[in-house]
Amino acid sequence: MPARELQQQLNTLREQLEQNPPLTEAEREDLHALMQQIELELELETKTQDSSLADNVNLAVERFEIEHPTLAGTLRNIVQALANMGI
């Protein structure tokens, strides 16, 4: 089930953030806001073609890809889970 996969990836991202990687406060806030957006989407279980959420996650992947590859990998998994859900 794609929603379950997405929730697992969010939990993984949350765990990674709890390990306090060297992020600025702004980066941390951006990731938390993005996670809230994804969680809201999960709660609503919308199947509409809202590409802005996937675009935002893709931007986060690009932002963290070089300095935080583990976070970027988890974000890529989230993008894939969103795509599997049709979001």
Phi and psi in radians as a Rosetta constraint file:
Dihedral C 1 N 2 CA 2 C 2 CIRCULARHARMONIC -1.056 0.35
Dihedral N 2 CA 2 C 2 N 3 CIRCULARHARMONIC -0.648 0.35
Dihedral C 2 N 3 CA 3 C 3 CIRCULARHARMONIC -1.112 0.35
Dihedral N 3 CA 3 C 3 N 4 CIRCULARHARMONIC -0.674 0.35
Dihedral C 3 N 4 CA 4 C 4 CIRCULARHARMONIC -1.155 0.35
Dihedral N 4 CA 4 C 4 N 5 CIRCULARHARMONIC -0.728 0.35
Dihedral C 4 N 5 CA 5 C 5 CIRCULARHARMONIC -1.072 0.35
Dihedral N 5 CA 5 C 5 N 6 CIRCULARHARMONIC -0.740 0.35
Dihedral C 5 N 6 CA 6 C 6 CIRCULARHARMONIC -1.114 0.35
Dihedral N 6 CA 6 C 6 N 7 CIRCULARHARMONIC -0.753 0.35
Dihedral C 6 N 7 CA 7 C 7 CIRCULARHARMONIC -1.093 0.35
Dihedral N 7 CA 7 C 7 N 8 CIRCULARHARMONIC -0.694 0.35
Dihedral C 7 N 8 CA 8 C 8 CIRCULARHARMONIC -1.100 0.35
Dihedral N 8 CA 8 C 8 N 9 CIRCULARHARMONIC -0.709 0.35
Dihedral C 8 N 9 CA 9 C 9 CIRCULARHARMONIC -1.169 0.35
Dihedral N 9 CA 9 C 9 N 10 CIRCULARHARMONIC -0.662 0.35
Dihedral C 9 N 10 CA 10 C 10 CIRCULARHARMONIC -1.102 0.35
Dihedral N 10 CA 10 C 10 N 11 CIRCULARHARMONIC -0.718 0.35
Dihedral C 10 N 11 CA 11 C 11 CIRCULARHARMONIC -1.103 0.35
Dihedral N 11 CA 11 C 11 N 12 CIRCULARHARMONIC -0.698 0.35
Dihedral C 11 N 12 CA 12 C 12 CIRCULARHARMONIC -1.094 0.35
Dihedral N 12 CA 12 C 12 N 13 CIRCULARHARMONIC -0.781 0.35
Dihedral C 12 N 13 CA 13 C 13 CIRCULARHARMONIC -1.084 0.35
Dihedral N 13 CA 13 C 13 N 14 CIRCULARHARMONIC -0.744 0.35
Dihedral C 13 N 14 CA 14 C 14 CIRCULARHARMONIC -1.045 0.35
Dihedral N 14 CA 14 C 14 N 15 CIRCULARHARMONIC -0.779 0.35
Dihedral C 14 N 15 CA 15 C 15 CIRCULARHARMONIC -1.086 0.35
Dihedral N 15 CA 15 C 15 N 16 CIRCULARHARMONIC -0.711 0.35
Dihedral C 15 N 16 CA 16 C 16 CIRCULARHARMONIC -1.117 0.35
Dihedral N 16 CA 16 C 16 N 17 CIRCULARHARMONIC -0.684 0.35
Dihedral C 16 N 17 CA 17 C 17 CIRCULARHARMONIC -1.205 0.35
Dihedral N 17 CA 17 C 17 N 18 CIRCULARHARMONIC -0.544 0.35
Dihedral C 17 N 18 CA 18 C 18 CIRCULARHARMONIC -1.185 0.35
Dihedral N 18 CA 18 C 18 N 19 CIRCULARHARMONIC -0.343 0.35
Dihedral C 18 N 19 CA 19 C 19 CIRCULARHARMONIC -1.411 0.35
Dihedral N 19 CA 19 C 19 N 20 CIRCULARHARMONIC 0.087 0.35
Dihedral C 19 N 20 CA 20 C 20 CIRCULARHARMONIC 0.930 0.35
Dihedral N 20 CA 20 C 20 N 21 CIRCULARHARMONIC 1.050 0.35
Dihedral C 20 N 21 CA 21 C 21 CIRCULARHARMONIC -1.132 0.35
Dihedral N 21 CA 21 C 21 N 22 CIRCULARHARMONIC 2.774 0.35
Dihedral C 21 N 22 CA 22 C 22 CIRCULARHARMONIC -1.255 0.35
Dihedral N 22 CA 22 C 22 N 23 CIRCULARHARMONIC 1.438 0.35
Dihedral C 22 N 23 CA 23 C 23 CIRCULARHARMONIC -1.985 0.35
Dihedral N 23 CA 23 C 23 N 24 CIRCULARHARMONIC 2.635 0.35
Dihedral C 23 N 24 CA 24 C 24 CIRCULARHARMONIC -1.309 0.35
Dihedral N 24 CA 24 C 24 N 25 CIRCULARHARMONIC 2.863 0.35
Dihedral C 24 N 25 CA 25 C 25 CIRCULARHARMONIC -1.078 0.35
Dihedral N 25 CA 25 C 25 N 26 CIRCULARHARMONIC -0.654 0.35
Dihedral C 25 N 26 CA 26 C 26 CIRCULARHARMONIC -1.128 0.35
Dihedral N 26 CA 26 C 26 N 27 CIRCULARHARMONIC -0.737 0.35
Dihedral C 26 N 27 CA 27 C 27 CIRCULARHARMONIC -1.099 0.35
Dihedral N 27 CA 27 C 27 N 28 CIRCULARHARMONIC -0.748 0.35
Dihedral C 27 N 28 CA 28 C 28 CIRCULARHARMONIC -1.070 0.35
Dihedral N 28 CA 28 C 28 N 29 CIRCULARHARMONIC -0.806 0.35
Dihedral C 28 N 29 CA 29 C 29 CIRCULARHARMONIC -1.090 0.35
Dihedral N 29 CA 29 C 29 N 30 CIRCULARHARMONIC -0.723 0.35
Dihedral C 29 N 30 CA 30 C 30 CIRCULARHARMONIC -1.085 0.35
Dihedral N 30 CA 30 C 30 N 31 CIRCULARHARMONIC -0.749 0.35
Dihedral C 30 N 31 CA 31 C 31 CIRCULARHARMONIC -1.143 0.35
Dihedral N 31 CA 31 C 31 N 32 CIRCULARHARMONIC -0.720 0.35
Dihedral C 31 N 32 CA 32 C 32 CIRCULARHARMONIC -1.119 0.35
Dihedral N 32 CA 32 C 32 N 33 CIRCULARHARMONIC -0.716 0.35
Dihedral C 32 N 33 CA 33 C 33 CIRCULARHARMONIC -1.117 0.35
Dihedral N 33 CA 33 C 33 N 34 CIRCULARHARMONIC -0.727 0.35
Dihedral C 33 N 34 CA 34 C 34 CIRCULARHARMONIC -1.111 0.35
Dihedral N 34 CA 34 C 34 N 35 CIRCULARHARMONIC -0.726 0.35
Dihedral C 34 N 35 CA 35 C 35 CIRCULARHARMONIC -1.095 0.35
Dihedral N 35 CA 35 C 35 N 36 CIRCULARHARMONIC -0.703 0.35
Dihedral C 35 N 36 CA 36 C 36 CIRCULARHARMONIC -1.111 0.35
Dihedral N 36 CA 36 C 36 N 37 CIRCULARHARMONIC -0.693 0.35
Dihedral C 36 N 37 CA 37 C 37 CIRCULARHARMONIC -1.070 0.35
Dihedral N 37 CA 37 C 37 N 38 CIRCULARHARMONIC -0.766 0.35
Dihedral C 37 N 38 CA 38 C 38 CIRCULARHARMONIC -1.163 0.35
Dihedral N 38 CA 38 C 38 N 39 CIRCULARHARMONIC -0.741 0.35
Dihedral C 38 N 39 CA 39 C 39 CIRCULARHARMONIC -1.101 0.35
Dihedral N 39 CA 39 C 39 N 40 CIRCULARHARMONIC -0.690 0.35
Dihedral C 39 N 40 CA 40 C 40 CIRCULARHARMONIC -1.081 0.35
Dihedral N 40 CA 40 C 40 N 41 CIRCULARHARMONIC -0.742 0.35
Dihedral C 40 N 41 CA 41 C 41 CIRCULARHARMONIC -1.079 0.35
Dihedral N 41 CA 41 C 41 N 42 CIRCULARHARMONIC -0.699 0.35
Dihedral C 41 N 42 CA 42 C 42 CIRCULARHARMONIC -1.111 0.35
Dihedral N 42 CA 42 C 42 N 43 CIRCULARHARMONIC -0.768 0.35
Dihedral C 42 N 43 CA 43 C 43 CIRCULARHARMONIC -1.074 0.35
Dihedral N 43 CA 43 C 43 N 44 CIRCULARHARMONIC -0.717 0.35
Dihedral C 43 N 44 CA 44 C 44 CIRCULARHARMONIC -1.329 0.35
Dihedral N 44 CA 44 C 44 N 45 CIRCULARHARMONIC -0.399 0.35
Dihedral C 44 N 45 CA 45 C 45 CIRCULARHARMONIC 0.864 0.35
Dihedral N 45 CA 45 C 45 N 46 CIRCULARHARMONIC 0.761 0.35
Dihedral C 45 N 46 CA 46 C 46 CIRCULARHARMONIC -1.366 0.35
Dihedral N 46 CA 46 C 46 N 47 CIRCULARHARMONIC 2.518 0.35
Dihedral C 46 N 47 CA 47 C 47 CIRCULARHARMONIC -1.961 0.35
Dihedral N 47 CA 47 C 47 N 48 CIRCULARHARMONIC 0.325 0.35
Dihedral C 47 N 48 CA 48 C 48 CIRCULARHARMONIC -1.314 0.35
Dihedral N 48 CA 48 C 48 N 49 CIRCULARHARMONIC 2.837 0.35
Dihedral C 48 N 49 CA 49 C 49 CIRCULARHARMONIC -1.496 0.35
Dihedral N 49 CA 49 C 49 N 50 CIRCULARHARMONIC 1.198 0.35
Dihedral C 49 N 50 CA 50 C 50 CIRCULARHARMONIC -1.656 0.35
Dihedral N 50 CA 50 C 50 N 51 CIRCULARHARMONIC 1.598 0.35
Dihedral C 50 N 51 CA 51 C 51 CIRCULARHARMONIC -1.352 0.35
Dihedral N 51 CA 51 C 51 N 52 CIRCULARHARMONIC -0.176 0.35
Dihedral C 51 N 52 CA 52 C 52 CIRCULARHARMONIC -1.142 0.35
Dihedral N 52 CA 52 C 52 N 53 CIRCULARHARMONIC -0.616 0.35
Dihedral C 52 N 53 CA 53 C 53 CIRCULARHARMONIC -1.147 0.35
Dihedral N 53 CA 53 C 53 N 54 CIRCULARHARMONIC -0.855 0.35
Dihedral C 53 N 54 CA 54 C 54 CIRCULARHARMONIC -1.075 0.35
Dihedral N 54 CA 54 C 54 N 55 CIRCULARHARMONIC -0.674 0.35
Dihedral C 54 N 55 CA 55 C 55 CIRCULARHARMONIC -1.086 0.35
Dihedral N 55 CA 55 C 55 N 56 CIRCULARHARMONIC -0.737 0.35
Dihedral C 55 N 56 CA 56 C 56 CIRCULARHARMONIC -1.115 0.35
Dihedral N 56 CA 56 C 56 N 57 CIRCULARHARMONIC -0.710 0.35
Dihedral C 56 N 57 CA 57 C 57 CIRCULARHARMONIC -1.172 0.35
Dihedral N 57 CA 57 C 57 N 58 CIRCULARHARMONIC -0.707 0.35
Dihedral C 57 N 58 CA 58 C 58 CIRCULARHARMONIC -1.062 0.35
Dihedral N 58 CA 58 C 58 N 59 CIRCULARHARMONIC -0.681 0.35
Dihedral C 58 N 59 CA 59 C 59 CIRCULARHARMONIC -1.113 0.35
Dihedral N 59 CA 59 C 59 N 60 CIRCULARHARMONIC -0.683 0.35
Dihedral C 59 N 60 CA 60 C 60 CIRCULARHARMONIC -1.136 0.35
Dihedral N 60 CA 60 C 60 N 61 CIRCULARHARMONIC -0.669 0.35
Dihedral C 60 N 61 CA 61 C 61 CIRCULARHARMONIC -1.013 0.35
Dihedral N 61 CA 61 C 61 N 62 CIRCULARHARMONIC -0.867 0.35
Dihedral C 61 N 62 CA 62 C 62 CIRCULARHARMONIC -1.063 0.35
Dihedral N 62 CA 62 C 62 N 63 CIRCULARHARMONIC -0.679 0.35
Dihedral C 62 N 63 CA 63 C 63 CIRCULARHARMONIC -1.156 0.35
Dihedral N 63 CA 63 C 63 N 64 CIRCULARHARMONIC -0.676 0.35
Dihedral C 63 N 64 CA 64 C 64 CIRCULARHARMONIC -1.766 0.35
Dihedral N 64 CA 64 C 64 N 65 CIRCULARHARMONIC -0.045 0.35
Dihedral C 64 N 65 CA 65 C 65 CIRCULARHARMONIC -0.968 0.35
Dihedral N 65 CA 65 C 65 N 66 CIRCULARHARMONIC -0.786 0.35
Dihedral C 65 N 66 CA 66 C 66 CIRCULARHARMONIC -1.420 0.35
Dihedral N 66 CA 66 C 66 N 67 CIRCULARHARMONIC -0.868 0.35
Dihedral C 66 N 67 CA 67 C 67 CIRCULARHARMONIC -1.487 0.35
Dihedral N 67 CA 67 C 67 N 68 CIRCULARHARMONIC -0.403 0.35
Dihedral C 67 N 68 CA 68 C 68 CIRCULARHARMONIC -2.392 0.35
Dihedral N 68 CA 68 C 68 N 69 CIRCULARHARMONIC 1.209 0.35
Dihedral C 68 N 69 CA 69 C 69 CIRCULARHARMONIC -1.087 0.35
Dihedral N 69 CA 69 C 69 N 70 CIRCULARHARMONIC -0.536 0.35
Dihedral C 69 N 70 CA 70 C 70 CIRCULARHARMONIC -1.168 0.35
Dihedral N 70 CA 70 C 70 N 71 CIRCULARHARMONIC -0.784 0.35
Dihedral C 70 N 71 CA 71 C 71 CIRCULARHARMONIC -1.087 0.35
Dihedral N 71 CA 71 C 71 N 72 CIRCULARHARMONIC -0.744 0.35
Dihedral C 71 N 72 CA 72 C 72 CIRCULARHARMONIC -1.083 0.35
Dihedral N 72 CA 72 C 72 N 73 CIRCULARHARMONIC -0.680 0.35
Dihedral C 72 N 73 CA 73 C 73 CIRCULARHARMONIC -1.099 0.35
Dihedral N 73 CA 73 C 73 N 74 CIRCULARHARMONIC -0.742 0.35
Dihedral C 73 N 74 CA 74 C 74 CIRCULARHARMONIC -1.141 0.35
Dihedral N 74 CA 74 C 74 N 75 CIRCULARHARMONIC -0.709 0.35
Dihedral C 74 N 75 CA 75 C 75 CIRCULARHARMONIC -1.114 0.35
Dihedral N 75 CA 75 C 75 N 76 CIRCULARHARMONIC -0.641 0.35
Dihedral C 75 N 76 CA 76 C 76 CIRCULARHARMONIC -1.086 0.35
Dihedral N 76 CA 76 C 76 N 77 CIRCULARHARMONIC -0.699 0.35
Dihedral C 76 N 77 CA 77 C 77 CIRCULARHARMONIC -1.100 0.35
Dihedral N 77 CA 77 C 77 N 78 CIRCULARHARMONIC -0.625 0.35
Dihedral C 77 N 78 CA 78 C 78 CIRCULARHARMONIC -1.152 0.35
Dihedral N 78 CA 78 C 78 N 79 CIRCULARHARMONIC -0.734 0.35
Dihedral C 78 N 79 CA 79 C 79 CIRCULARHARMONIC -1.020 0.35
Dihedral N 79 CA 79 C 79 N 80 CIRCULARHARMONIC -0.775 0.35
Dihedral C 79 N 80 CA 80 C 80 CIRCULARHARMONIC -1.128 0.35
Dihedral N 80 CA 80 C 80 N 81 CIRCULARHARMONIC -0.726 0.35
Dihedral C 80 N 81 CA 81 C 81 CIRCULARHARMONIC -1.116 0.35
Dihedral N 81 CA 81 C 81 N 82 CIRCULARHARMONIC -0.694 0.35
Dihedral C 81 N 82 CA 82 C 82 CIRCULARHARMONIC -1.082 0.35
Dihedral N 82 CA 82 C 82 N 83 CIRCULARHARMONIC -0.734 0.35
Dihedral C 82 N 83 CA 83 C 83 CIRCULARHARMONIC -1.118 0.35
Dihedral N 83 CA 83 C 83 N 84 CIRCULARHARMONIC -0.695 0.35
Dihedral C 83 N 84 CA 84 C 84 CIRCULARHARMONIC -1.124 0.35
Dihedral N 84 CA 84 C 84 N 85 CIRCULARHARMONIC -0.488 0.35
Dihedral C 84 N 85 CA 85 C 85 CIRCULARHARMONIC -1.475 0.35
Dihedral N 85 CA 85 C 85 N 86 CIRCULARHARMONIC -0.133 0.35
Dihedral C 85 N 86 CA 86 C 86 CIRCULARHARMONIC 1.468 0.35
Dihedral N 86 CA 86 C 86 N 87 CIRCULARHARMONIC 0.360 0.35
